[in-house]
Structure formats: C-alpha cells, structure tokens
Amino acid sequence: MEALKQRILQEGQNLGRGILKIDSFLNHQIDAVLMEQVGLFLAERFADTRPTRILTAEVSGIIPAVMVAKALDNLPVIYARKHKPITMQEPVFVDSAPSHTKGGEVMLMVSPEFLFATDRVLIVDDFLASGRTIDALARIVQHSGATLVGIAAVVEKIFEGGRDALVHWQVPIESAAIISDMSDGQIILD
C-alpha cells in the first residue's frame, strides 16, 4: 500500500533492535484517513474468507482492527485485554506472549461471552514481527473452538521471521507494508 509505505519512509524512526517508531500516524497519534485506507486494503484481501469477527490485542491493534471491521460490513471487533477488569468474569480464554517493546510476558485475555465456536475469526494487528503476539491470539481462537480464517498486519518486519512462525496455522497472511531490513539505521521496504 503506497500511501502507508511513503508515511513509513517519511516519518518512521528506526530506534535500533528492530523497533520502528510510527507514533505520528499509528501507535500514539492516529491518522484516521490513512488507517481507513489500510482497513479497506486489508479488508479486500480477506473478504473471501467470510470472517464474522475481528480479533486484536490492545492497544495499538484496535484502530486498524476497527477499520478492517468497518470495511467488512461492520463486523464486531474483540480486543484481547492485557489486564483483567473486574467486569470480566471467569472463565476467560487466556494466553501469553513476550512483548518486544515493553519487555517481559504479556497476558492476553478474551471473554467467552464475545468469542464463540461458530465464529470465523480474522486477526488484525499493527505489527507482525516475531509473530508471538499473533500466535497467542490464534491459540485463543483455537481454545474457543472458533475458526481462524486469516492474519492481517499493518506493518510486517519480515526479517524477524513472524510469517514463518505463523504458517502452521495454514491461513492467509497479509500485510499492508513489508519492511525487509532495518540494519544500520535504515528502513528498507519491499
């Protein structure tokens, strides 16, 4: 997606250790028009999978997930919580993943009152890097009995191997922009 690639090149900051800062349009401040374009782009790629729900992780995945859901006829969006609120009753679907940007393990929780065995779930997240967060979300889908139909990311850092780590789910994987290299302070897009 050309508009996204241009914004990454213009405003993205390579902070080293594979960390890309794109806070000016996605991870802190949101460019709603660009995210709507990303949502349309990703929705087109998954329309044939007939998803019934979108699943993401809080916080940065929520906006792209909502935009994809809107483009797919206003599907419901569920986001996996990292902290269990008092309103979330047991039992819950829970899995964990290491956080590259925060350090340590992050617990991801989804209430069974919003994820059903009859659902066809499309996972949407801001980044596909190592694939560990998305893999944890896919395991939550599996535990619920729902069907995983695809994985979408706004930005993929292909050099971190996440796509390869997720192929065992045997679903389509699509990204709006793919970064092939961030060594030596560069940002190289495919």
Secondary structure as GFF3:
##gff-version 3
##sequence-region A 1 190
A	DSSP	alpha_helix	2	11	.	.	.	ID=ss1
A	DSSP	beta_strand	13	14	.	.	.	ID=ss2
A	DSSP	beta_strand	20	21	.	.	.	ID=ss3
A	DSSP	pi_helix	23	27	.	.	.	ID=ss4
A	DSSP	alpha_helix	32	46	.	.	.	ID=ss5
A	DSSP	three_ten_helix	47	49	.	.	.	ID=ss6
A	DSSP	beta_strand	53	57	.	.	.	ID=ss7
A	DSSP	alpha_helix	62	71	.	.	.	ID=ss8
A	DSSP	beta_strand	77	80	.	.	.	ID=ss9
A	DSSP	beta_strand	93	98	.	.	.	ID=ss10
A	DSSP	beta_strand	105	110	.	.	.	ID=ss11
A	DSSP	beta_strand	120	128	.	.	.	ID=ss12
A	DSSP	alpha_helix	132	144	.	.	.	ID=ss13
A	DSSP	beta_strand	147	157	.	.	.	ID=ss14
A	DSSP	three_ten_helix	158	160	.	.	.	ID=ss15
A	DSSP	alpha_helix	162	166	.	.	.	ID=ss16
A	DSSP	three_ten_helix	167	169	.	.	.	ID=ss17
A	DSSP	beta_strand	173	181	.	.	.	ID=ss18
A	DSSP	three_ten_helix	183	185	.	.	.	ID=ss19
A	DSSP	beta_strand	188	189	.	.	.	ID=ss20
###
